[in-house]
Amino acid sequence: MRTVYFDYNATTPLDPQVREAMLPFLEGIYGNPSSVHHIGRRARSILDDARDRAAKVLGSKPSEVIFTSGGTESNNLAIFGAARLLKPKGRHLITSVIEHHAVLHCMDYLEKKEGFEVTRLPVSREGFVSPEDLAKAIQPDTILVSIMAANNEIGTVEPVAELGALCRERGVLFHTDAVQWFGKEPFQDVHQFNADLVSICAHKFHGPKGAGALFVRSPLLPDPILFGGGHENERRAGTENLASIIGMVEALERFVRVPVFSREALLPLSEQLASMLEGLAGVRMVGPRDRRLVNTVSFLVEGSDSIALLAGLDLEGICASSGSACSAGSIEPSHVIVGLGIERKLANSLVRFSLGRESTRTEIEYAGEVVPRVIKRAQRAQ
Ligand SMILES: Cc1ncc(COP(=O)(O)O)c(C=O)c1O
């Protein structure tokens, strides 16, 4: 059976050159950067150099880069760290209803257990957060706003620079979860988001899993969420994973400066896929046409559900995703799709195709043959 991987928003394969750069750190170079002897000092100098390289790509100071274990940890550190630091100033936090759970569940926790108040902004039918809504939601005791740069399920690219500028004007910290954005959108430097905190995750752009970074604009120092040694400027205790860090830096240099998800290559493919889908009975596209991640094509199927659709696609070799948490045959509709104002039954039928570097026209043509059949079968099964 052929395999067609249309799930690049879930993860991307490790790039062979990135792997090559990581190998010495899984083999010969094993020192702990905190050790005082020469083996340790060698590791320390490689770590320092990696931070300089990451900062160079980001256009930041090296001290503004905190290496983490990925997008989830970067989001947790940004939100818990900033909220707890600023609690004496205020207890109001703002986010949107379509954030990743790595943001929403932090907000829920702070609200339930630590006495914060959270405003969850609504979004338009295409998933956009409105700057006017944000301006109205900011209160005198608002200390942090967290809005994602690009949505993982429907590809909406949020107007973060505008939202960030608004927060700065009003003296409120701004965090953006840019996990899906890096490697897909044109990048100048990390300041283009007008954000104080930016989450990055390596495996979304052909780096290793379990590696990420949080940009923290100086002089801000969020409270740590991991305690122990004084690593990462006392923001993140734990012996550094040099192999992963080097892998992430290598991927940042190779695949973010010039986005590895090439607009030129992917736009014709995603448009061909979208127009095939639009022609099918019962299919409803979700997400914007413009200001969308170029690789992401998401849709709902009337009279069906995600589990039947994804299983049917998988039988034909096509790997896709839904935003739903699937468990034992029952599905919770995606909170993102519900957030768009779509009724829960239909929201249960989300399918996301996310294309990438290895996607080809032949694969899109194959999908054109197979998908109509899979959809019909899944509809009949209801
Ligand atoms: C927007 C967004 N934020 C955060 C994450 C979490 O990343 P990770 O699971 O690698 O920690 C993801 C992963 O899918 C994501 O898409």
The ligand as an SDF file (V2000), in Angstrom:
LIG
                    3D

 16 16  0  0  0  0  0  0  0  0999 V2000
   -0.2230   25.5680   17.9360 C   0  0  0  0  0  0  0  0  0  0  0  0
    0.4730   24.5220   18.7480 C   0  0  0  0  0  0  0  0  0  0  0  0
    0.9350   24.8330   19.9680 N   0  0  0  0  0  0  0  0  0  0  0  0
    1.5720   23.9390   20.7290 C   0  0  0  0  0  0  0  0  0  0  0  0
    1.7910   22.6550   20.3100 C   0  0  0  0  0  0  0  0  0  0  0  0
    2.4800   21.6820   21.2160 C   0  0  0  0  0  0  0  0  0  0  0  0
    3.6790   21.2020   20.6980 O   0  0  0  0  0  0  0  0  0  0  0  0
    4.3590   19.8980   21.3260 P   0  0  0  0  0  0  0  0  0  0  0  0
    3.2870   18.8310   21.4160 O   0  0  0  0  0  0  0  0  0  0  0  0
    5.4350   19.5080   20.3870 O   0  0  0  0  0  0  0  0  0  0  0  0
    4.8720   20.2490   22.6820 O   0  0  0  0  0  0  0  0  0  0  0  0
    1.3220   22.2700   19.0340 C   0  0  0  0  0  0  0  0  0  0  0  0
    1.4950   20.8910   18.5510 C   0  0  0  0  0  0  0  0  0  0  0  0
    0.7450   20.3880   17.7460 O   0  0  0  0  0  0  0  0  0  0  0  0
    0.6480   23.2380   18.2350 C   0  0  0  0  0  0  0  0  0  0  0  0
    0.1750   22.9340   17.0280 O   0  0  0  0  0  0  0  0  0  0  0  0
  1  2  1  0
  2  3  1  0
  2 15  2  0
  3  4  2  0
  4  5  1  0
  5  6  1  0
  5 12  2  0
  6  7  1  0
  7  8  1  0
  8  9  2  0
  8 10  1  0
  8 11  1  0
 12 13  1  0
 12 15  1  0
 13 14  2  0
 15 16  1  0
M  END
$$$$
